[in-house]
Amino acid sequence: MTERPEVVIAGDEEFAARGAAEIVARLREALELIAAARVTLILAAGESKADIVHRALTKKDRSLPITLIEPRSGAVCWVLNSEAAGRLL
């Protein structure tokens, strides 16, 4: 196995399964930390993000990871440029 911070290459199925479980655990931890924040800023820019922003904000598309952010008591603030907000207007 060769490992760098941004890339993991593995030829072992057991490692791959364990790696997936570790990724899920890390994502859960990250979502818990985000949920505890007083303010969560979500930044999106560019026309390529317009459909995702629209699906996340108007359709509550749960297939998008961004919709998994559910603050306990804090605020969520979306910061969008005009291109990313294009389908909302």
C-alpha positions as CSV (number, residue, x, y, z in Angstrom):
1,M,0.0,0.0,0.0
2,T,1.2,3.5,-0.8
3,E,-0.3,6.3,1.3
4,R,-0.2,10.0,1.0
5,P,-2.5,12.5,2.7
6,E,-4.7,13.0,-0.4
7,V,-4.4,9.5,-2.0
8,V,-4.6,6.0,-0.7
9,I,-3.9,3.1,-3.1
10,A,-4.6,-0.4,-1.7
11,G,-4.7,-3.8,-3.3
12,D,-6.1,-5.5,-0.3
13,E,-9.9,-5.9,0.0
14,E,-9.8,-6.1,3.8
15,F,-8.0,-2.8,3.9
16,A,-10.4,-1.3,1.5
17,A,-13.4,-2.4,3.6
18,R,-11.7,-1.1,6.8
19,G,-10.8,2.1,5.0
20,A,-14.5,2.7,4.0
21,A,-15.6,2.2,7.6
22,E,-12.9,4.7,8.8
23,I,-14.1,7.2,6.2
24,V,-17.7,6.8,7.4
25,A,-16.7,7.2,11.0
26,R,-14.7,10.4,10.2
27,L,-17.6,11.8,8.3
28,R,-19.9,11.2,11.2
29,E,-17.5,12.9,13.6
30,A,-17.2,15.9,11.2
31,L,-21.0,16.2,10.9
32,E,-21.3,16.1,14.7
33,L,-18.7,18.9,15.0
34,I,-20.5,21.0,12.3
35,A,-23.8,20.4,14.0
36,A,-22.4,21.9,17.2
37,A,-21.2,25.1,15.6
38,R,-22.8,28.4,16.3
39,V,-22.7,29.4,12.7
40,T,-22.0,27.2,9.6
41,L,-21.0,29.0,6.4
42,I,-21.6,27.2,3.2
43,L,-19.8,28.8,0.2
44,A,-20.6,28.1,-3.4
45,A,-19.5,29.9,-6.5
46,G,-20.0,29.4,-10.2
47,E,-22.6,28.2,-12.6
48,S,-21.6,24.6,-12.1
49,K,-22.9,24.7,-8.6
50,A,-26.3,26.2,-9.5
51,D,-28.1,22.9,-9.8
52,I,-26.6,21.5,-6.6
53,V,-27.6,24.6,-4.7
54,H,-31.1,24.5,-6.1
55,R,-31.5,20.8,-5.2
56,A,-30.2,21.3,-1.7
57,L,-32.2,24.4,-0.8
58,T,-35.5,23.9,-2.7
59,K,-35.8,20.1,-3.0
60,K,-34.0,19.1,0.2
61,D,-32.3,16.3,-1.9
62,R,-30.9,14.0,0.8
63,S,-28.6,12.4,-1.8
64,L,-26.4,15.5,-1.4
65,P,-23.9,15.4,1.5
66,I,-24.5,19.1,2.2
67,T,-28.1,18.3,3.2
68,L,-26.8,16.1,6.1
69,I,-25.7,19.3,8.0
70,E,-28.4,19.7,10.7
71,P,-27.3,22.3,13.3
72,R,-28.5,21.6,16.8
73,S,-28.9,25.3,17.7
74,G,-26.7,27.3,15.3
75,A,-27.4,29.0,12.1
76,V,-26.6,28.0,8.6
77,C,-25.6,30.8,6.3
78,W,-25.3,30.2,2.5
79,V,-22.9,32.5,0.7
80,L,-23.5,32.3,-3.0
81,N,-22.4,34.3,-6.0
82,S,-25.0,35.2,-8.7
83,E,-24.0,32.2,-10.8
84,A,-24.4,29.7,-8.0
85,A,-27.7,31.3,-7.0
86,G,-28.9,31.4,-10.6
87,R,-31.6,28.7,-10.3
88,L,-33.0,30.2,-7.1
89,L,-34.0,33.5,-8.6
